[in-house]
Structure formats: structure tokens, C-alpha cells
């Protein structure tokens, strides 16, 4: 009995010490450099937009933010590493919504909704549907109408199976009348763009990183974007929402931490990155890649992610890609 009381007393003291020390640690945070895991290789849009944001945020945190590229798995290897780290705020990362699709497909071992701390959303990738300029389809309506009347006659390329360019294109097929396209997956934008240029596919569902300069140069015709409103650079093309299909996909990009990150630490990181979103270097980087300034706080990020979690899950299941 005495030994049990001793253990109980020790546990009470430990709980008291932890409860007292946590606010102190959070108040002092950060006391050393922070590592930010970027889930794509150097030189891409994800990398070149988060770096100026992190550079501006470190001024408000008072400690350096060291960016580290951990690519692979379509952008899920980076977050997979972040979730294994201590919840102390010294290793954080970037996660894109493709991680949700990967979860439903059974290709990652962490739940992107519940196994991470969602700090804030800061931007998103622009997706669009493009064809060659000599294509018979001048509008998205013509493209869809022809596809309806000619099942499995029209092909489209995407950056890969399970990417949001693939998932949303198939959602459009369902909404437009159960269209049957031929999907040809490639390895990223770098794989699918040459396929359209070479006439190996009829169209592409791809990010602006793949189509922007080619649309500007007259090599591609942009039929529609998945944006909420027409991007300034591509006012000539309607959004899918405009033409009657409630599909908006900006591939939201968020700053995350391991599960259980203390709220005061989350708040400090949130506030620093939010202030950093006004930095000219960050805004210029967004403009370069036709990416919006897409702010959402912790609660709104979680709410949006929860909605997408359900939507993506249903599409993945309908396509037969859901994990067993």
C-alpha cells in the first residue's frame, strides 16, 4: 500500500510539473532554429513559394526557419516524415490535399485529417483542362458534349493516378452525365505535357505549372480552370463553376506540425506565417505561378479538409481505387 501511494504521489508531481512547464516552454518558443519540410523537389512551385514565406515568417519568430526538401510519393513522403517527429514545433512541414487521396487509396500510413496539427492554409495550385489549338473543341461545353456522345473516344492525360487532376476530372465526368474518357496517367506535369504536345492524348487535366507558358505561347488552348473565379492571367477561360459544374479545386497548401502540437505553439506559428503572407517576395512568387493568396486559419483549414476528405473518398471509391 505504501509503495502504491508513493507511485501515485510521483505521478501527481509529474503531472503538476508538466502542466506547469508547458506554458513556460510555449512562451519561450522558439529557442532554436525550426526545420520546415517541403514535400516536393527544389525549383518547383511548392518550393519557390514556401521559401519566401518561411523567410518572412522567421522575422516574426526570432529564429531561423531552415527549409529542407523531402520529395517523393506525389508529395506525401514529406508529411509522412513530419508526423513522426516530436510535437514541439521545431519540425513542421507543408501538406497538399493530395495526401487525402493517398490516404483513401491506402498508400500512406497516416491520416491527414487526424494525425497532424493543421496550422494554416496559405495558397493553392491552379488546375485546368487544356487541348491543342488545332483541336475541334473551342469551349469546355463543346468538349463535354462531344465526350458524352462518343464514350471512350476522348483521352486525357494527368500527372498520375490519384492526383487531384485525375480525381477532379473524373468527378466532372460524373457530373456532366457519366462521361467515359480514356485516362492516361503520367509521372507529373513533366510527363503529361509532352504527351499532348506530341498528340498522344487529346487533352490534359494539369496544373498551371504545366500549361501556363504553353497557353501564353499559343501551344495549348485553355478550356476551363478549376478555380473559384477566373485567374487574372487567364481571363479568356471560364471556371467549371461558371459553366454549371460545382467543382472548385485549388489544391490547398497548408503548414502542418505533428499531432498534439501545443496550442500556444500553433498560435505563434500561425501568427508568424499569416503576417508573412504580406511579404512582397511571397506575393511575387505567387504571381509567378498563378497561385492565389489563400489564407485560412487552423479551424477553417480543418473544416475545409474534412469536407474534401468526404468528397475525395467518394470519388476514389467510385473509381475503384479505394483501399480494401
C-alpha positions in Angstrom: 0.0 0.0 0.0 2.8 2.4 0.9 4.5 1.6 -2.5 1.3 2.3 -4.3 0.9 5.7 -2.5 4.5 6.5 -3.4 3.9 5.8 -7.1 0.7 7.8 -7.0 2.4 10.7 -5.4 5.2 10.6 -8.0 2.6 10.6 -10.9 0.8 13.6 -9.3 4.1 15.5 -9.1 4.9 14.6 -12.7 1.5 15.8 -13.9 1.9 19.0 -12.0 5.4 19.6 -13.4 4.2 19.0 -16.9 1.1 21.2 -16.5 3.3 24.0 -15.1 6.2 23.7 -17.6 4.1 23.5 -20.8 3.0 27.1 -20.8 6.5 28.2 -19.9 8.0 26.2 -22.8 5.4 27.6 -25.2 6.0 31.1 -24.0 9.7 30.8 -24.7 9.2 29.1 -28.1 11.2 29.1 -30.3 14.6 28.9 -28.6 16.4 27.3 -31.6 16.0 27.0 -35.4 12.9 25.5 -36.9 13.0 22.9 -39.8 10.3 23.2 -42.4 9.9 20.0 -44.6 8.9 20.9 -48.2 7.3 17.8 -49.8 8.5 18.5 -53.4 11.9 18.9 -55.0 13.7 22.2 -55.2 12.7 24.6 -58.0 9.0 23.8 -58.3 6.1 26.0 -57.4 5.6 24.5 -53.9 9.3 25.1 -53.1 9.6 28.5 -54.6 6.5 29.9 -52.9 7.0 28.5 -49.4 10.7 29.6 -49.1 9.9 33.3 -49.3 7.0 32.8 -46.9 9.2 31.0 -44.4 11.9 33.6 -44.8 9.4 36.3 -43.9 7.9 34.3 -41.1 11.2 33.8 -39.3 11.5 37.5 -38.7 8.4 37.3 -36.5 9.6 34.2 -34.7 13.0 35.5 -34.0 14.7 32.2 -35.1 15.8 30.8 -38.5 13.5 28.6 -40.4 15.6 26.0 -42.3 13.8 24.6 -45.4 14.5 21.0 -46.3 13.2 19.3 -49.5 11.9 15.8 -49.0 10.1 14.9 -52.2 8.6 11.6 -53.3 5.3 9.9 -53.4 3.5 12.7 -55.1 4.1 15.0 -52.1 3.2 12.6 -49.3 6.7 11.5 -48.2 7.4 14.9 -46.6 4.2 14.9 -44.4 4.8 11.3 -43.5 8.1 12.3 -42.0 6.7 15.3 -40.1 4.1 13.2 -38.3 6.8 11.0 -36.8 8.6 13.9 -35.1 8.2 15.3 -31.6 5.3 17.7 -31.1 7.4 20.6 -30.0 7.2 22.9 -33.1 10.8 22.5 -34.2 9.9 20.3 -37.2 7.0 21.4 -39.3 6.1 21.0 -42.9 3.8 21.6 -45.9 1.0 19.3 -46.9 -1.2 19.4 -50.0 -4.6 17.9 -50.4 -3.3 15.0 -52.5 -2.4 13.4 -49.1 -6.1 12.9 -48.6 -6.5 11.0 -51.8 -3.4 8.9 -50.9 -5.0 8.0 -47.6 -8.2 6.8 -49.2 -6.1 4.8 -51.7 -4.2 3.2 -48.9 -0.8 4.4 -50.0 0.2 6.3 -46.8 0.1 5.1 -43.2 -1.1 8.3 -41.5 -4.5 10.0 -41.6 -4.0 13.6 -43.0 -7.2 14.7 -41.2 -6.5 13.4 -37.6 -2.8 12.6 -37.4 -1.4 16.1 -38.0 -1.7 19.5 -36.4 -3.2 21.9 -39.0 -1.6 25.3 -38.6 -2.9 27.3 -41.5 -3.6 27.4 -45.3 -1.5 29.9 -47.3 -2.1 29.1 -51.0 -3.2 26.6 -53.6 -2.3 25.3 -57.1 -4.3 26.2 -60.1 -5.6 23.3 -62.3 -7.0 23.5 -65.7 -8.2 21.5 -68.8 -6.2 22.1 -72.0 -6.2 20.9 -75.6 -4.1 21.8 -78.6 -5.1 24.9 -80.6 -6.0 22.8 -83.7 -8.4 20.8 -81.5 -12.0 20.8 -82.8 -13.2 21.9 -79.3 -13.2 25.6 -78.8 -15.0 25.6 -75.5 -15.4 23.3 -72.5 -19.1 22.9 -73.4 -18.1 21.5 -76.8 -15.5 19.2 -75.3 -18.0 17.8 -72.8 -20.8 17.4 -75.4 -18.6 15.5 -77.8 -17.3 13.3 -74.9 -20.9 12.4 -73.9 -21.8 11.4 -77.5 -18.5 9.5 -78.0 -17.7 7.3 -75.0 -14.1 6.2 -74.7 -13.1 8.1 -77.8 -11.6 11.1 -76.0 -8.4 10.7 -74.0 -6.9 12.9 -71.3 -3.5 12.8 -69.6 -2.9 13.7 -66.0 0.1 13.9 -63.6 -0.8 10.4 -62.3 -3.4 8.1 -60.9 -4.9 9.5 -57.7 -3.7 13.0 -58.3 -6.3 15.8 -57.9 -6.0 16.5 -61.6 -7.2 12.9 -62.1 -9.8 12.8 -59.3 -11.5 16.1 -60.2 -11.6 15.2 -63.9 -13.4 12.0 -63.1 -15.8 14.0 -60.8 -16.5 16.3 -63.8 -17.3 13.2 -65.9 -19.8 12.0 -63.3 -21.5 15.5 -63.0 -21.7 16.0 -66.8 -23.5 12.8 -67.4 -21.3 9.8 -66.7 -18.8 10.6 -69.4 -16.4 7.8 -70.2 -12.9 9.1 -71.0 -9.7 7.3 -71.6 -7.4 8.3 -68.7 -3.7 8.2 -69.5 -1.6 8.8 -66.3 2.0 10.1 -66.5 4.7 10.9 -63.9 3.9 14.5 -63.1 3.5 17.5 -65.3 6.8 16.8 -66.9 5.4 13.6 -68.3 2.0 14.5 -69.4 2.7 17.9 -71.1 4.9 16.4 -73.9 2.2 13.8 -74.4 -0.3 16.5 -75.5 2.3 18.4 -77.5 3.1 15.1 -79.3 -0.5 14.3 -80.0 -0.5 11.1 -77.9 -3.6 12.3 -75.9 -6.5 14.6 -76.8 -6.4 16.8 -73.7 -4.8 17.3 -70.3 -6.1 17.9 -66.7 -3.0 19.5 -65.3 -1.6 22.3 -63.0 -0.8 25.8 -64.3 2.9 24.9 -63.8 2.4 22.6 -66.8 0.1 24.7 -69.0 0.7 28.4 -68.2 3.6 29.3 -70.6 2.2 27.0 -73.3 -1.2 28.7 -73.2 0.6 32.1 -73.3 2.6 30.9 -76.3 -0.3 29.6 -78.2 0.7 25.9 -78.0 -2.2 25.0 -75.7 -5.8 26.2 -75.6 -7.2 26.5 -72.1 -10.8 25.3 -72.0 -11.5 25.8 -68.3 -9.9 26.1 -64.9 -10.9 24.6 -61.5 -10.6 27.9 -59.8 -13.3 29.7 -57.8 -13.0 32.7 -60.1 -11.1 33.5 -63.3 -7.4 34.0 -62.6 -6.2 37.4 -63.8 -3.7 35.7 -66.2 -6.4 33.5 -67.8 -9.5 35.7 -68.1 -10.2 34.1 -71.5 -11.2 30.8 -70.0 -14.3 30.1 -67.7 -14.2 28.3 -64.5 -16.0 25.0 -64.3 -18.3 26.6 -61.7 -19.2 29.3 -64.2 -20.5 26.7 -66.7 -22.6 24.8 -64.2 -20.3 22.3 -62.5 -19.7 23.0 -58.8 -16.1 21.8 -58.8 -13.6 24.1 -57.3 -10.1 22.8 -56.7 -7.1 24.9 -55.8 -5.1 22.1 -54.2 -4.9 23.9 -50.9 -1.4 24.1 -49.4 -1.1 24.2 -45.6 1.6 24.4 -42.9 1.4 21.4 -40.6 3.0 20.0 -37.5 3.0 16.7 -35.7 -0.2 15.7 -33.9 -0.6 17.2 -30.5 1.3 20.4 -31.1 0.6 22.7 -28.1 -2.0 25.4 -28.8 0.3 28.3 -27.8 3.0 27.0 -30.3 0.4 26.6 -33.0 -0.7 30.2 -32.4 2.8 31.5 -32.6 3.5 29.7 -35.9 0.1 30.7 -37.3 0.6 34.4 -36.4 4.1 34.5 -37.9 3.1 32.8 -41.2 -0.1 34.9 -41.5 1.9 38.1 -41.2 4.5 36.8 -43.6 1.8 36.5 -46.3 2.0 40.2 -46.9 5.7 40.0 -47.8 6.4 41.3 -51.3 8.7 38.4 -52.1 5.9 35.9 -51.3 3.3 37.7 -53.2 5.6 38.0 -56.3 6.3 34.2 -56.1 2.5 33.5 -56.0 2.0 35.7 -59.1 4.8 33.9 -61.0 2.9 30.6 -60.6 -0.7 31.9 -60.9 -1.3 30.9 -57.3 -3.8 32.7 -55.0 -3.2 34.2 -51.6 -5.4 31.6 -50.0 -5.5 32.2 -46.2 -7.4 30.0 -43.8 -6.8 29.8 -40.0 -6.5 26.5 -38.1 -10.2 25.9 -37.6 -11.2 26.8 -41.2 -8.4 24.6 -42.6 -9.6 21.7 -40.6 -13.2 22.3 -41.7 -12.3 22.5 -45.4 -10.1 19.5 -45.1 -12.9 17.5 -43.5 -15.2 18.4 -46.4 -12.6 17.4 -49.0 -11.9 14.2 -47.1 -15.5 13.1 -47.7 -15.6 14.3 -51.4 -12.3 12.6 -52.3 -13.3 9.5 -50.5 -16.5 9.0 -52.5 -14.7 9.7 -55.8 -11.9 7.3 -55.0 -14.4 4.6 -54.1 -16.4 5.1 -57.3 -13.2 4.8 -59.4 -12.4 1.6 -57.6 -9.2 3.0 -56.2 -10.2 2.8 -52.5 -8.1 0.6 -50.2 -9.5 -2.7 -49.3 
